[in-house]
Amino acid sequence: MIELKHRKPYWRHTKLQMALTLVPPLLLCLGLPLIAERLMRGRFLGFPLGYFLCAHGILVLVFLFVAWFVGRQDTIDHWHGAHEDL
């Protein structure tokens, strides 16, 4: 259990980590459809590039960001003494 005086820095660190994890995929999800028309000219594995990036690329990047977040949050938990020993 984390001590009361260490909770505020812990949550500040955790919220910053969450923002750094959510903002890039959100910008990608909002920005990629805006340039999808230009990307449709290219092809990748027989699919239009815009379709391929929207359908597969975003999912892969979100998965990578979530995996990065889990590892980073584990480091934050150990740093602040809030980790769970399993």
C-alpha positions in Angstrom: 0.0 0.0 0.0 1.3 3.4 -0.9 1.6 6.0 1.8 -0.7 9.0 1.9 2.1 11.5 1.3 3.3 9.6 -1.8 -0.1 9.3 -3.5 -0.1 12.7 -5.1 3.2 12.3 -7.0 2.2 8.8 -7.9 -1.1 9.8 -9.5 0.5 12.8 -11.2 3.1 10.5 -12.7 0.4 8.0 -13.7 -1.9 10.6 -15.3 1.0 12.0 -17.3 1.8 8.4 -18.5 -1.8 7.9 -19.5 -1.9 11.1 -21.5 1.3 10.2 -23.3 -0.3 6.8 -24.1 -3.7 8.1 -25.3 -2.8 11.2 -27.3 -0.8 9.7 -30.2 -3.4 7.0 -31.1 -6.1 9.6 -30.8 -4.3 12.0 -33.1 -3.7 9.1 -35.5 -7.3 8.0 -35.5 -8.4 11.6 -36.2 -5.7 12.5 -38.7 -5.3 9.4 -40.8 -8.9 9.6 -42.3 -8.1 13.2 -43.3 -5.2 12.1 -45.6 -6.7 8.7 -46.6 -7.7 10.0 -50.0 -4.1 10.7 -50.9 -3.1 7.3 -49.5 -5.6 5.4 -51.7 -3.3 5.9 -54.7 -0.7 3.5 -53.2 -1.3 -0.2 -52.7 0.0 -2.6 -50.0 -0.6 -6.4 -50.3 -3.2 -5.7 -52.9 -5.2 -3.3 -50.7 -5.4 0.5 -51.1 -2.8 1.9 -48.7 -5.4 4.2 -46.9 -7.7 1.2 -46.2 -4.8 -0.9 -45.0 -3.5 1.7 -42.6 -6.9 2.5 -41.2 -7.9 -1.1 -40.8 -4.7 -2.7 -39.6 -2.1 -0.1 -38.9 -4.0 1.8 -36.2 -4.8 -1.5 -34.4 -1.2 -2.5 -34.4 -0.1 0.9 -33.1 -2.7 1.0 -30.4 -1.6 -2.5 -29.3 2.0 -1.3 -29.1 1.1 1.8 -27.2 -0.9 -0.3 -24.7 2.0 -2.8 -24.3 4.4 0.2 -23.8 2.0 1.7 -21.2 1.8 -1.6 -19.2 5.6 -1.9 -19.0 6.0 1.8 -18.1 3.2 1.7 -15.5 4.9 -1.3 -13.9 8.1 0.8 -13.7 6.2 3.7 -12.1 4.5 1.4 -9.6 7.9 0.0 -8.5 9.4 3.5 -8.3 6.6 4.7 -6.0 6.3 1.4 -4.0 2.8 0.6 -5.3 3.7 -2.7 -7.1 2.1 -6.0 -6.4 4.3 -9.0 -5.7 2.8 -12.0 -7.4 
